[in-house]
Amino acid sequence: MSTNWNTRKLKRISASNICQAFKEVTDNDTVLLIQSELFNYINHVITFSDLIKDTPVRKILRVDNNTTNDLRSILGSMPHIEIILLIDIRASLKIPFEIRNFLKEFKDLPVTIVYCSWQTEITDALIEKKDTVFLESYQLNNVRHLINHQLAITDRKIKLKKCTLYPFPTLDDDVLSLDILYSADNENRYVPYLQSIENASRDVMIDNISNCILSLLKEHKSIVTNFVGVGNEAQLLGQLLKSRIDRDIDEKQAFIREGLFGDKFPSGLETDLIVFDRSMDPITPLLTELTYAGMVNTLFDGYLDIEIDEEKVHFDYQKDDFWDEMKFMNFGSIGPRLNQSAKQLQKKYDDRHNAESLGEIKNFVDSLGHLQETQRYLKQHTITSTKILNEVENNEALQFNRIIEFEQDVLSDNLDHKACNDFIQDLIFEGDVASDLIIRLISLVSICKCGLREKDFLSIKKSMVDRFGINILFDIERLTEAGILVTKNTITKNKKAGTTEDLRAPYGRNVSNNIIKEYRSIAKWFATLPVGSNDDAQDISNPKEPDFAFCGVVPLSMRIIQAFYDRSILSKTYNAQQPYIISKEPKVTKLETLFSQVYCNSKHISSERWVPEPKVNKLPNTTGKKDNDDHPDIAIIVFLGGVTIGELATLKHLKGKLRDKGIKKRFLIITDGILKK
């Protein structure tokens, strides 16, 4: 069992799989057509020059409105060239309209479709085992079957080739995003616009994440020992993943498990799996991001490739040490850090004047390339941070400082319903702030105060219609259906309906907010508003509390995850009688009562050990080395419904705090997507 996960190799594996798939299709020259949503992924996995060098591909096109004309031009000069279509429908389950049109347009042209799949897709596993008994019943969930079914409409036969692709780290070694949260139309699949398809949409996402986790476990030869599910969807994912793991256990794997976790020689190795459903903390995504990467993502609609004043900027944490160091820092500490780096860089340049010997001159010349590269990155971040600061200070549409102050007051319960309503009405009538930002603030008030007053809700809806038009009512209605924008009357009604012990209570599966307690109580119990954390003497580049990523608040999601390992907070703020203070394994003992108070249902949280509990103590360490120093235990933390960059920053902070207390964990975050504002 491995505890050393090298996530960077996933990019190399995917690149190798792509090249191998294309080579197996044909030896002849080909034109590669890439689905638009897949284009950037392929470009980051393998350069197009390497793709042309290592495969039969000679031309590469992105499928869009110009594809037909571009391809006709290529066929005019290369009439015998073959066509490969690279598509990924694992999340959408449908071939894009542009590709279907292309196949009809060039119906006489031989085409091979290379489709993305998971290593552990259920029908693929059954085919490998030659299991024909259950193959037909599972076929409807198979990507290949879905493609064949849709191609039947085009009335043509097309060769299909599978290619296994993995998510790879783009922000941090310990963050893997499947990037399936948003559709090609920028619709959030966790909360789709049509409520009627929400269950199906979430099921598809759960299936993909389950396959992703299972593929990664196989790739790294790891075994999940402890599972914790927070929320209904999280528990559904756990059940699905456990059934697939059990399905694949053969005699060899059973023997390995017995050796690692059996009665005689338990290894002590642990791999935790914590799955967090976004509906258990809908508050954090509504808050303004204050980390460097979070603000880049908010203002420039991305954190990897952005544009500043028509100049393209690419952030690569593996090459850019500044970005790797500063991405999770509070933006307020970026300026001093860049100034310090600029002075250090200037000193290194000035030292060349003191070089007297030939060796010293040679050392400077050898380091000149690195210094120039450092200077380029320093300039890039200086421009980026200056642009952010200018937007924050001068963009009237953001009202940045004003909204930050409002968020703090709402979370701290400094404003009553009337004051909140007056603030929102002012923003509406001033006409500078966009509708989505105003709706975000209304949603924050609704959740934190456990519903809006009926008269305030009606007044705000009327003002929103007057300001933004009748179509804004559809957005408000959808958020009402999701349990986010609700009145106090609705909350009271749903509390009464949620007294059963049904797993889907209190609102049912279709909600995106399960909180039924006012935030002031939650903040007290989970200490999400640390006292004295905003002290001016505190070093914001090295904060003591994880409240640096948002407006002085600790994400509820982070505090819940912390409680599985560290009860020191809850022992002071909620109940002094805790079953433990520090635990190496994630435990939910006695959290059920707290969850029943916050969410009106203790069944929103569950835990299970997926391997046998050892009956003897771990063998003593005779190597003289400290446990877990080089390879700490893996804790896979899965976010269903997206994760904010601020939450990633606070989880990194939590990892360091746990390490200081002797709990050495590597938090590996897997998510369906990074949330956008």
NUNUVO-372852 format. One line per 4 residues: number of its first residue (from 0); for each residue x, y, z of C-alpha. Coordinates in nm, 2 decimals, m for minus. Layout:
<torkes>
NUM	X Y Z | ... $
</torkes>
This chain:
<torkes>
0	0.00 0.00 0.00 | 0.15 0.33 m0.11 | 0.13 0.66 0.09 | 0.34 0.85 m0.16 $
4	0.11 0.99 m0.42 | 0.28 1.16 m0.71 | 0.00 1.36 m0.86 | 0.23 1.53 m1.12 $
8	0.28 1.20 m1.30 | m0.09 1.20 m1.39 | m0.03 1.45 m1.66 | 0.25 1.23 m1.81 $
12	0.02 0.92 m1.79 | m0.26 1.11 m1.97 | m0.02 1.24 m2.24 | 0.11 0.88 m2.29 $
16	m0.24 0.74 m2.32 | m0.33 1.01 m2.58 | m0.03 0.93 m2.79 | m0.08 0.56 m2.76 $
20	m0.45 0.58 m2.86 | m0.37 0.78 m3.17 | m0.10 0.54 m3.27 | m0.33 0.25 m3.24 $
24	m0.59 0.41 m3.46 | m0.37 0.45 m3.77 | m0.02 0.49 m3.90 | m0.13 0.73 m4.17 $
28	m0.13 1.11 m4.15 | m0.43 1.24 m3.96 | m0.61 1.56 m3.88 | m0.71 1.58 m3.51 $
32	m1.03 1.76 m3.42 | m1.07 1.83 m3.05 | m1.39 1.91 m2.88 | m1.40 2.27 m2.77 $
36	m1.43 2.20 m2.40 | m1.14 1.95 m2.41 | m0.90 2.18 m2.60 | m0.74 2.36 m2.31 $
40	m0.70 2.03 m2.12 | m0.51 1.87 m2.41 | m0.30 2.18 m2.46 | m0.18 2.16 m2.09 $
44	m0.13 1.79 m2.09 | 0.09 1.78 m2.40 | 0.21 2.05 m2.63 | 0.08 2.03 m2.98 $
48	0.43 2.02 m3.13 | 0.50 1.71 m2.92 | 0.17 1.56 m3.03 | 0.26 1.61 m3.39 $
52	0.61 1.47 m3.33 | 0.51 1.16 m3.14 | 0.19 1.06 m3.32 | 0.05 1.04 m3.68 $
56	m0.13 1.37 m3.62 | m0.03 1.64 m3.87 | m0.29 1.91 m3.82 | m0.49 2.01 m3.51 $
60	m0.82 2.19 m3.51 | m1.06 2.30 m3.24 | m1.42 2.21 m3.32 | m1.61 2.54 m3.36 $
64	m1.80 2.73 m3.62 | m1.50 2.76 m3.85 | m1.41 2.39 m3.84 | m1.59 2.30 m4.17 $
68	m1.41 2.57 m4.37 | m1.07 2.49 m4.21 | m1.11 2.12 m4.28 | m1.21 2.17 m4.64 $
72	m0.90 2.38 m4.69 | m0.68 2.10 m4.54 | m0.85 1.83 m4.75 | m0.78 2.04 m5.06 $
76	m0.41 2.00 m5.01 | m0.41 1.66 m4.84 | m0.70 1.46 m4.98 | m0.61 1.13 m4.83 $
80	m0.56 1.24 m4.48 | m0.76 1.06 m4.20 | m0.97 1.22 m3.94 | m0.96 1.16 m3.56 $
84	m1.22 1.32 m3.33 | m1.13 1.35 m2.97 | m1.43 1.40 m2.74 | m1.52 1.38 m2.37 $
88	m1.89 1.33 m2.28 | m1.84 1.17 m1.93 | m2.01 1.47 m1.77 | m2.26 1.59 m2.04 $
92	m2.35 1.24 m2.17 | m2.41 1.39 m2.51 | m2.21 1.45 m2.82 | m2.19 1.83 m2.88 $
96	m2.42 1.98 m3.15 | m2.12 2.11 m3.35 | m1.97 1.76 m3.37 | m2.29 1.60 m3.48 $
100	m2.33 1.86 m3.75 | m1.97 1.79 m3.86 | m2.03 1.42 m3.89 | m2.34 1.49 m4.11 $
104	m2.15 1.74 m4.32 | m1.86 1.50 m4.39 | m2.06 1.18 m4.40 | m1.84 1.02 m4.67 $
108	m1.52 1.09 m4.48 | m1.38 0.80 m4.27 | m1.36 0.92 m3.91 | m1.24 0.76 m3.58 $
112	m1.37 0.89 m3.25 | m1.13 0.87 m2.96 | m1.34 0.91 m2.65 | m1.23 0.98 m2.29 $
116	m1.31 0.72 m2.03 | m1.21 0.61 m1.68 | m0.99 0.32 m1.62 | m1.26 0.18 m1.38 $
120	m1.57 0.23 m1.59 | m1.80 m0.05 m1.50 | m1.86 m0.21 m1.84 | m1.49 m0.19 m1.92 $
124	m1.42 m0.39 m1.61 | m1.68 m0.65 m1.69 | m1.55 m0.68 m2.05 | m1.20 m0.75 m1.91 $
128	m1.35 m1.02 m1.68 | m1.55 m1.15 m1.97 | m1.86 m1.12 m1.75 | m2.15 m1.14 m1.99 $
132	m2.42 m1.20 m1.72 | m2.43 m0.84 m1.59 | m2.28 m0.66 m1.90 | m2.61 m0.59 m2.07 $
136	m2.78 m0.44 m1.75 | m2.49 m0.20 m1.70 | m2.45 m0.11 m2.06 | m2.67 0.20 m2.04 $
140	m2.41 0.37 m1.81 | m2.12 0.31 m2.05 | m1.98 0.60 m2.24 | m1.92 0.38 m2.55 $
144	m2.28 0.28 m2.56 | m2.40 0.64 m2.52 | m2.18 0.74 m2.82 | m2.30 0.46 m3.03 $
148	m2.67 0.54 m2.95 | m2.62 0.90 m3.05 | m2.42 0.82 m3.36 | m2.71 0.60 m3.48 $
152	m2.90 0.92 m3.56 | m2.63 1.02 m3.81 | m2.68 0.69 m3.99 | m2.31 0.61 m4.03 $
156	m2.06 0.36 m3.88 | m1.77 0.52 m3.70 | m1.48 0.34 m3.53 | m1.45 0.41 m3.16 $
160	m1.13 0.41 m2.95 | m1.11 0.45 m2.57 | m0.86 0.68 m2.40 | m0.81 0.70 m2.02 $
164	m0.75 1.06 m1.90 | m0.69 1.18 m1.55 | m0.73 1.51 m1.38 | m0.39 1.67 m1.30 $
168	m0.28 1.94 m1.06 | m0.30 2.29 m1.20 | m0.31 2.50 m0.88 | m0.13 2.28 m0.63 $
172	0.02 1.93 m0.60 | m0.26 1.84 m0.36 | m0.55 1.97 m0.56 | m0.72 1.77 m0.84 $
176	m1.02 1.92 m1.01 | m1.23 1.72 m1.26 | m1.36 2.05 m1.40 | m1.71 1.90 m1.46 $
180	m1.90 2.14 m1.23 | m1.98 2.38 m1.50 | m2.12 2.29 m1.84 | m2.01 2.44 m2.17 $
184	m2.29 2.70 m2.12 | m2.14 2.79 m1.78 | m2.43 2.63 m1.59 | m2.36 2.48 m1.25 $
188	m2.44 2.11 m1.28 | m2.47 2.08 m0.90 | m2.76 2.33 m0.91 | m2.88 2.32 m1.27 $
192	m3.13 2.58 m1.39 | m3.40 2.31 m1.42 | m3.47 2.15 m1.09 | m3.63 1.85 m1.26 $
196	m3.28 1.73 m1.38 | m3.09 1.81 m1.06 | m3.09 1.45 m0.93 | m2.98 1.31 m1.26 $
200	m2.71 1.58 m1.30 | m2.57 1.51 m0.95 | m2.58 1.13 m1.01 | m2.36 1.18 m1.32 $
204	m2.12 1.39 m1.12 | m2.11 1.13 m0.84 | m2.05 0.86 m1.09 | m1.75 1.05 m1.24 $
208	m1.60 1.13 m0.91 | m1.64 0.77 m0.79 | m1.46 0.65 m1.10 | m1.19 0.91 m1.06 $
212	m1.12 0.81 m0.70 | m1.12 0.44 m0.78 | m0.88 0.50 m1.08 | m0.65 0.70 m0.86 $
216	m0.65 0.44 m0.58 | m0.56 0.17 m0.84 | m0.29 0.39 m1.00 | m0.13 0.45 m0.66 $
220	m0.20 0.11 m0.51 | m0.38 0.26 m0.21 | m0.66 0.12 0.00 | m0.92 0.34 0.18 $
224	m0.94 0.25 0.54 | m1.17 0.52 0.69 | m1.47 0.69 0.53 | m1.66 0.99 0.65 $
228	m1.96 1.13 0.46 | m2.09 1.48 0.53 | m2.43 1.53 0.36 | m2.67 1.32 0.16 $
232	m2.48 1.32 m0.17 | m2.16 1.25 0.01 | m2.30 0.94 0.16 | m2.44 0.83 m0.18 $
236	m2.09 0.87 m0.32 | m1.95 0.66 m0.04 | m2.20 0.38 m0.10 | m2.13 0.38 m0.47 $
240	m1.75 0.38 m0.43 | m1.76 0.11 m0.16 | m1.97 m0.12 m0.38 | m1.72 m0.07 m0.67 $
244	m1.42 m0.14 m0.45 | m1.58 m0.46 m0.31 | m1.67 m0.57 m0.67 | m1.31 m0.55 m0.78 $
248	m1.16 m0.73 m0.48 | m1.01 m1.06 m0.60 | m0.82 m1.33 m0.41 | m0.48 m1.15 m0.45 $
252	m0.62 m0.82 m0.32 | m0.80 m0.99 m0.04 | m0.46 m1.14 0.06 | m0.29 m0.80 0.05 $
256	m0.57 m0.65 0.27 | m0.53 m0.93 0.52 | m0.16 m0.87 0.53 | m0.19 m0.50 0.58 $
260	m0.49 m0.48 0.82 | m0.52 m0.83 0.95 | m0.49 m0.95 1.31 | m0.13 m1.06 1.31 $
264	0.08 m0.78 1.16 | m0.13 m0.46 1.12 | 0.07 m0.20 0.93 | m0.08 0.11 1.09 $
268	m0.11 0.26 0.74 | m0.42 0.48 0.70 | m0.59 0.63 0.40 | m0.89 0.85 0.50 $
272	m1.17 0.94 0.26 | m1.38 1.24 0.36 | m1.66 1.35 0.13 | m1.82 1.69 0.18 $
276	m2.15 1.78 0.02 | m2.16 2.15 m0.07 | m2.51 2.19 0.07 | m2.36 2.14 0.42 $
280	m2.18 2.47 0.39 | m2.35 2.70 0.13 | m2.23 3.01 0.31 | m1.86 3.00 0.22 $
284	m1.91 3.02 m0.16 | m2.12 3.34 m0.11 | m1.83 3.52 0.06 | m1.57 3.74 m0.11 $
288	m1.24 3.57 m0.17 | m0.94 3.74 m0.01 | m0.65 3.51 m0.11 | m0.43 3.61 m0.40 $
292	m0.54 3.31 m0.62 | m0.90 3.36 m0.51 | m0.90 3.72 m0.61 | m0.74 3.64 m0.95 $
296	m1.01 3.37 m1.00 | m1.29 3.62 m0.91 | m1.17 3.92 m1.11 | m1.03 3.75 m1.42 $
300	m1.26 3.44 m1.43 | m0.98 3.19 m1.40 | m0.66 3.11 m1.21 | m0.46 2.93 m1.48 $
304	m0.48 3.14 m1.80 | m0.61 3.50 m1.78 | m0.58 3.82 m1.97 | m0.47 4.15 m1.83 $
308	m0.50 4.46 m2.05 | m0.51 4.22 m2.36 | m0.19 4.05 m2.24 | m0.21 3.67 m2.18 $
312	m0.09 3.56 m1.84 | m0.03 3.19 m1.75 | 0.02 3.08 m1.39 | 0.23 2.77 m1.33 $
316	0.30 2.68 m0.97 | 0.56 2.42 m1.08 | 0.78 2.68 m1.25 | 0.68 3.00 m1.08 $
320	0.80 3.00 m0.71 | 0.63 3.33 m0.64 | 0.29 3.19 m0.74 | 0.35 2.87 m0.55 $
324	0.43 3.06 m0.24 | 0.17 3.34 m0.26 | m0.14 3.19 m0.42 | m0.30 3.09 m0.08 $
328	m0.18 3.40 0.11 | m0.41 3.69 0.20 | m0.39 3.96 m0.08 | m0.28 4.22 0.18 $
332	0.05 4.04 0.23 | 0.14 4.02 m0.14 | 0.27 4.38 m0.18 | 0.53 4.35 0.10 $
336	0.63 4.01 m0.02 | 0.69 4.14 m0.38 | 0.88 4.44 m0.24 | 1.11 4.21 m0.04 $
340	1.17 3.99 m0.34 | 1.25 4.29 m0.56 | 1.51 4.41 m0.32 | 1.67 4.06 m0.30 $
344	1.68 4.03 m0.67 | 1.83 4.38 m0.71 | 2.10 4.28 m0.46 | 2.19 3.98 m0.66 $
348	2.23 4.19 m0.97 | 2.44 4.45 m0.78 | 2.67 4.18 m0.65 | 2.81 4.14 m1.00 $
352	3.00 4.46 m0.94 | 3.18 4.29 m0.65 | 3.28 3.99 m0.86 | 3.66 3.99 m0.89 $
356	3.78 3.64 m0.95 | 3.70 3.44 m1.27 | 3.50 3.19 m1.07 | 3.28 3.46 m0.92 $
360	3.21 3.60 m1.27 | 3.14 3.26 m1.40 | 2.89 3.19 m1.12 | 2.71 3.51 m1.20 $
364	2.69 3.43 m1.57 | 2.56 3.08 m1.49 | 2.29 3.23 m1.27 | 2.19 3.50 m1.51 $
368	1.93 3.29 m1.68 | 1.76 3.21 m1.35 | 1.77 3.57 m1.24 | 1.61 3.69 m1.56 $
372	1.34 3.42 m1.52 | 1.28 3.54 m1.16 | 1.26 3.90 m1.28 | 1.00 3.80 m1.54 $
376	0.78 3.63 m1.29 | 0.82 3.92 m1.04 | 0.71 4.17 m1.30 | 0.41 3.95 m1.39 $
380	0.29 3.94 m1.03 | 0.36 4.31 m0.98 | 0.14 4.38 m1.28 | m0.13 4.14 m1.17 $
384	m0.14 4.26 m0.81 | m0.15 4.62 m0.92 | m0.44 4.55 m1.15 | m0.63 4.37 m0.87 $
388	m0.56 4.67 m0.63 | m0.69 4.91 m0.90 | m1.01 4.71 m0.95 | m1.07 4.69 m0.57 $
392	m1.02 5.06 m0.52 | m1.18 5.21 m0.83 | m1.43 4.97 m0.98 | m1.77 5.10 m0.87 $
396	m1.94 4.78 m0.98 | m1.75 4.58 m0.72 | m1.81 4.81 m0.41 | m1.54 4.59 m0.26 $
400	m1.47 4.74 0.08 | m1.83 4.82 0.14 | m1.95 4.46 0.06 | m1.67 4.31 0.27 $
404	m1.79 4.52 0.57 | m2.14 4.41 0.51 | m2.04 4.04 0.50 | m1.86 4.08 0.83 $
408	m2.16 4.25 0.99 | m2.40 3.98 0.87 | m2.18 3.70 0.99 | m2.12 3.87 1.32 $
412	m2.49 3.94 1.36 | m2.44 4.31 1.39 | m2.73 4.40 1.16 | m3.09 4.32 1.21 $
416	m3.33 4.24 0.92 | m3.42 4.60 0.86 | m3.06 4.71 0.83 | m2.98 4.43 0.59 $
420	m3.28 4.51 0.38 | m3.19 4.88 0.37 | m2.83 4.80 0.26 | m2.95 4.57 m0.03 $
424	m3.21 4.82 m0.14 | m2.95 5.09 m0.15 | m2.73 4.87 m0.38 | m3.02 4.80 m0.61 $
428	m3.12 5.17 m0.65 | m2.77 5.30 m0.69 | m2.74 5.09 m1.01 | m2.37 5.01 m1.00 $
432	m2.36 4.66 m0.87 | m2.45 4.36 m1.10 | m2.75 4.14 m1.02 | m2.55 3.83 m0.95 $
436	m2.36 4.01 m0.67 | m2.68 4.14 m0.52 | m2.84 3.80 m0.53 | m2.53 3.66 m0.36 $
440	m2.57 3.90 m0.07 | m2.95 3.84 m0.04 | m2.87 3.46 m0.02 | m2.61 3.52 0.25 $
444	m2.86 3.71 0.46 | m3.12 3.45 0.40 | m2.90 3.16 0.52 | m2.73 3.34 0.81 $
448	m3.06 3.47 0.95 | m3.25 3.14 0.88 | m3.48 3.31 0.63 | m3.59 3.66 0.53 $
452	m3.89 3.83 0.67 | m4.18 3.79 0.43 | m4.22 4.17 0.37 | m3.85 4.21 0.31 $
456	m3.85 3.93 0.06 | m4.14 4.07 m0.14 | m3.99 4.42 m0.13 | m3.65 4.30 m0.26 $
460	m3.82 4.10 m0.54 | m4.01 4.40 m0.65 | m3.70 4.62 m0.65 | m3.50 4.36 m0.84 $
464	m3.77 4.34 m1.11 | m3.78 4.72 m1.14 | m3.40 4.73 m1.17 | m3.31 4.42 m1.37 $
468	m3.63 4.32 m1.55 | m3.88 4.04 m1.51 | m3.63 3.76 m1.60 | m3.46 3.81 m1.26 $
472	m3.76 3.63 m1.10 | m3.65 3.30 m1.26 | m3.32 3.32 m1.08 | m3.48 3.41 m0.75 $
476	m3.74 3.13 m0.79 | m3.46 2.87 m0.87 | m3.27 2.97 m0.55 | m3.60 2.94 m0.36 $
480	m3.65 2.59 m0.48 | m3.29 2.51 m0.38 | m3.36 2.63 m0.02 | m3.12 2.92 m0.04 $
484	m3.35 3.22 m0.08 | m3.64 3.15 0.16 | m3.86 3.33 0.41 | m3.88 3.25 0.78 $
488	m4.23 3.11 0.72 | m4.08 2.85 0.48 | m3.80 2.76 0.73 | m4.06 2.70 1.00 $
492	m4.27 2.49 0.77 | m3.97 2.28 0.66 | m3.85 2.23 1.02 | m4.18 2.07 1.10 $
496	m4.15 1.85 0.79 | m3.80 1.75 0.89 | m3.87 1.59 1.22 | m3.85 1.24 1.07 $
500	m3.53 1.03 1.06 | m3.54 1.00 0.69 | m3.20 1.05 0.53 | m3.33 1.30 0.29 $
504	m3.50 1.52 0.56 | m3.56 1.81 0.62 | m3.60 1.94 0.27 | m3.53 1.65 0.04 $
508	m3.24 1.58 m0.18 | m3.30 1.87 m0.41 | m3.18 2.14 m0.17 | m2.85 2.32 m0.18 $
512	m2.88 2.45 0.18 | m2.93 2.21 0.47 | m2.87 2.47 0.75 | m3.17 2.54 0.97 $
516	m2.99 2.73 1.25 | m2.90 3.10 1.26 | m2.54 3.15 1.18 | m2.47 3.33 1.52 $
520	m2.51 2.99 1.69 | m2.30 2.81 1.44 | m2.03 3.07 1.47 | m2.02 3.03 1.84 $
524	m2.01 2.65 1.84 | m1.75 2.61 1.56 | m1.56 2.93 1.65 | m1.57 3.05 1.29 $
528	m1.52 3.41 1.41 | m1.21 3.39 1.62 | m1.18 3.66 1.88 | m0.87 3.88 1.84 $
532	m0.77 3.73 1.50 | m0.79 4.08 1.34 | m0.53 4.22 1.57 | m0.30 4.46 1.38 $
536	0.00 4.30 1.54 | m0.08 3.97 1.37 | 0.15 3.88 1.08 | m0.10 3.83 0.79 $
540	0.16 3.64 0.60 | 0.17 3.38 0.88 | m0.17 3.39 1.04 | m0.25 3.20 1.36 $
544	m0.61 3.14 1.27 | m0.75 3.03 0.93 | m0.97 3.34 0.89 | m0.74 3.50 0.64 $
548	m0.91 3.37 0.32 | m1.24 3.55 0.37 | m1.37 3.85 0.57 | m1.23 3.74 0.91 $
552	m1.43 3.42 0.91 | m1.32 3.05 0.91 | m1.51 2.84 0.66 | m1.76 2.61 0.82 $
556	m1.65 2.33 0.59 | m1.29 2.35 0.73 | m1.41 2.35 1.09 | m1.62 2.04 1.03 $
560	m1.33 1.86 0.88 | m1.11 1.98 1.16 | m1.35 1.83 1.41 | m1.28 1.48 1.28 $
564	m0.92 1.50 1.39 | m0.91 1.78 1.65 | m1.18 1.85 1.90 | m0.99 2.13 2.09 $
568	m1.22 2.39 1.94 | m1.55 2.22 2.02 | m1.43 2.12 2.37 | m1.42 2.50 2.45 $
572	m1.71 2.63 2.25 | m1.97 2.36 2.24 | m1.93 2.07 2.49 | m1.63 2.01 2.72 $
576	m1.71 1.64 2.73 | m1.55 1.53 2.40 | m1.46 1.16 2.33 | m1.11 1.27 2.23 $
580	m0.91 1.59 2.17 | m0.67 1.46 1.90 | m0.72 1.16 1.68 | m0.51 1.01 1.40 $
584	m0.83 0.86 1.24 | m1.13 1.08 1.14 | m1.41 1.02 1.39 | m1.76 1.15 1.42 $
588	m1.84 1.03 1.77 | m2.08 1.27 1.95 | m2.10 1.50 1.65 | m2.45 1.37 1.57 $
592	m2.60 1.59 1.84 | m2.44 1.90 1.70 | m2.54 1.81 1.34 | m2.90 1.76 1.45 $
596	m2.90 2.11 1.60 | m2.74 2.27 1.29 | m2.91 2.07 1.02 | m3.21 1.92 1.20 $
600	m3.09 1.57 1.11 | m2.81 1.37 1.27 | m2.80 1.13 0.97 | m2.63 1.40 0.76 $
604	m2.30 1.27 0.89 | m2.18 0.91 0.89 | m1.85 0.72 0.92 | m1.74 0.37 0.84 $
608	m1.42 0.17 0.85 | m1.37 0.00 0.51 | m1.10 m0.25 0.63 | m1.10 m0.48 0.93 $
612	m1.02 m0.31 1.26 | m0.69 m0.44 1.39 | m0.72 m0.66 1.71 | m0.36 m0.62 1.82 $
616	m0.15 m0.31 1.86 | 0.07 m0.17 1.59 | 0.42 m0.33 1.59 | 0.68 m0.11 1.77 $
620	0.90 0.11 1.55 | 1.25 m0.04 1.55 | 1.40 0.17 1.27 | 1.49 0.47 1.47 $
624	1.30 0.69 1.23 | 1.00 0.91 1.32 | 0.67 0.78 1.20 | 0.52 0.95 0.89 $
628	0.79 1.21 0.86 | 0.87 1.15 0.49 | 0.53 1.00 0.38 | 0.24 1.11 0.60 $
632	m0.09 0.93 0.58 | m0.31 1.03 0.29 | m0.64 1.20 0.37 | m0.85 1.23 0.05 $
636	m1.10 1.52 0.09 | m1.37 1.53 m0.18 | m1.59 1.83 m0.24 | m1.92 1.77 m0.42 $
640	m2.06 2.08 m0.56 | m1.73 2.26 m0.59 | m1.47 2.42 m0.36 | m1.35 2.77 m0.32 $
644	m0.98 2.86 m0.34 | m1.01 3.01 0.01 | m1.12 2.67 0.15 | m0.81 2.51 m0.01 $
648	m0.60 2.77 0.16 | m0.75 2.71 0.50 | m0.72 2.33 0.46 | m0.35 2.38 0.40 $
652	m0.33 2.58 0.71 | m0.52 2.31 0.90 | m0.27 2.05 0.78 | 0.01 2.25 0.93 $
656	m0.17 2.29 1.26 | m0.24 1.92 1.29 | 0.12 1.84 1.21 | 0.22 2.06 1.50 $
660	0.00 1.84 1.72 | 0.15 1.52 1.60 | m0.11 1.43 1.33 | 0.08 1.40 1.01 $
664	m0.17 1.40 0.72 | m0.14 1.49 0.36 | m0.47 1.65 0.25 | m0.54 1.55 m0.11 $
668	m0.84 1.75 m0.23 | m1.05 1.61 m0.52 | m1.34 1.82 m0.65 | m1.57 1.84 m0.94 $
672	m1.46 2.20 m0.99 | m1.33 2.53 m0.85 | m1.62 2.76 m0.78 | m1.67 3.08 m0.97 $
676	m1.82 3.40 m0.82 $
</torkes>
